[in-house]
Amino acid sequence: MKRINKDEMSQIDQAIKEGLSDDDHSTKPVEEDHAGVPSKKGVLIRIKMEHDELKDKILKIDDVLINHINVSPSQYDYLKIQRDAMMTVYHILELRITDLANEVSQYEIR
């Protein structure tokens, strides 16, 4: 599994921002096609938001693990397992973001 480094993630973030028009910054971030199904760009935005939310949750768990904040030894162990599972999802979301960003850019080039 390929991991995305910070520079690649920044490039993806920038590509998403550049691909959005002023209308896309409304309260409804997911674009839809004619049948009401989210477009690829809309799905990409939603996955990126999920990725960012998951990153925040992982950082909160890291804070607890690093500082041993008010957790029992068994809860500490469970948090480590939970963090590992969340990191797996985080990396899968990175792969999906990269793949979908490539699809969106190929579609827009045509």
C-alpha positions as CSV (number, residue, x, y, z in Angstrom):
1,M,0.0,0.0,0.0
2,K,1.4,3.4,-1.0
3,R,1.4,6.1,1.6
4,I,0.8,9.7,0.6
5,N,3.3,12.1,2.0
6,K,2.5,15.6,3.1
7,D,3.5,17.2,-0.2
8,E,1.2,14.9,-2.2
9,M,-1.6,15.5,0.2
10,S,-1.1,19.3,-0.1
11,Q,-1.2,19.0,-3.9
12,I,-4.5,17.0,-3.6
13,D,-5.9,19.6,-1.3
14,Q,-4.9,22.4,-3.7
15,A,-6.3,20.5,-6.7
16,I,-9.6,20.2,-4.9
17,K,-9.7,23.9,-3.9
18,E,-8.8,24.9,-7.5
19,G,-11.5,22.7,-8.9
20,L,-14.2,24.3,-6.8
21,S,-16.0,27.3,-8.2
22,D,-17.4,30.0,-5.9
23,D,-20.8,28.3,-6.1
24,D,-19.2,25.1,-4.6
25,H,-18.6,26.8,-1.3
26,S,-22.3,26.8,-0.4
27,T,-23.6,24.9,2.7
28,K,-24.1,21.8,0.5
29,P,-20.5,20.7,-0.3
30,V,-21.5,17.6,-2.3
31,E,-22.2,18.2,-6.0
32,E,-24.8,16.1,-7.6
33,D,-25.3,15.0,-11.2
34,H,-28.6,15.1,-13.0
35,A,-30.0,12.0,-11.3
36,G,-29.3,13.3,-7.8
37,V,-26.3,11.0,-7.4
38,P,-23.1,12.6,-6.0
39,S,-20.6,13.5,-8.8
40,K,-17.1,12.4,-8.6
41,K,-16.0,15.8,-7.4
42,G,-18.7,15.7,-4.7
43,V,-17.6,12.3,-3.5
44,L,-14.0,13.5,-3.5
45,I,-14.9,16.5,-1.3
46,R,-16.9,14.2,1.1
47,I,-14.1,11.7,1.3
48,K,-11.5,14.5,2.0
49,M,-13.8,15.8,4.8
50,E,-14.0,12.3,6.3
51,H,-10.2,12.0,6.0
52,D,-9.7,15.3,7.8
53,E,-12.2,14.4,10.6
54,L,-10.5,11.0,11.1
55,K,-7.1,12.7,11.3
56,D,-8.4,15.0,14.1
57,K,-9.8,11.9,16.0
58,I,-6.5,10.1,15.6
59,L,-4.6,13.1,17.0
60,K,-6.9,13.2,20.0
61,I,-6.2,9.5,20.7
62,D,-2.5,10.1,20.3
63,D,-2.7,12.9,22.9
64,V,-4.3,10.4,25.4
65,L,-1.8,7.7,24.6
66,I,1.2,10.0,24.8
67,N,0.1,11.7,28.0
68,H,-1.6,8.7,29.7
69,I,-4.6,10.9,30.4
70,N,-6.8,9.3,32.9
71,V,-7.1,5.8,31.4
72,S,-6.7,2.4,32.9
73,P,-4.2,0.0,31.4
74,S,-6.9,-2.0,29.7
75,Q,-8.4,1.2,28.1
76,Y,-4.9,2.2,27.1
77,D,-4.5,-1.1,25.2
78,Y,-7.9,-0.8,23.6
79,L,-7.1,2.8,22.5
80,K,-3.9,1.6,20.8
81,I,-6.0,-1.1,18.9
82,Q,-8.6,1.5,18.0
83,R,-5.9,3.9,16.8
84,D,-4.4,1.2,14.6
85,A,-7.7,0.4,13.0
86,M,-8.4,4.1,12.4
87,M,-5.0,4.5,10.8
88,T,-5.9,1.7,8.4
89,V,-9.1,3.5,7.4
90,Y,-7.1,6.8,7.2
91,H,-4.6,5.2,4.7
92,I,-7.5,3.7,2.7
93,L,-9.1,7.1,2.4
94,E,-5.8,8.5,1.2
95,L,-5.7,5.9,-1.6
96,R,-9.3,6.7,-2.5
97,I,-8.6,10.4,-2.5
98,T,-5.6,10.0,-4.8
99,D,-7.5,7.7,-7.2
100,L,-10.6,9.8,-7.3
101,A,-8.5,13.0,-7.8
102,N,-6.9,11.4,-10.8
103,E,-10.3,10.4,-12.2
104,V,-11.7,13.9,-11.7
105,S,-8.6,15.5,-13.3
106,Q,-8.8,13.1,-16.3
107,Y,-12.5,13.8,-16.7
108,E,-12.1,17.6,-16.6
109,I,-9.2,17.5,-19.1
110,R,-11.5,15.8,-21.7
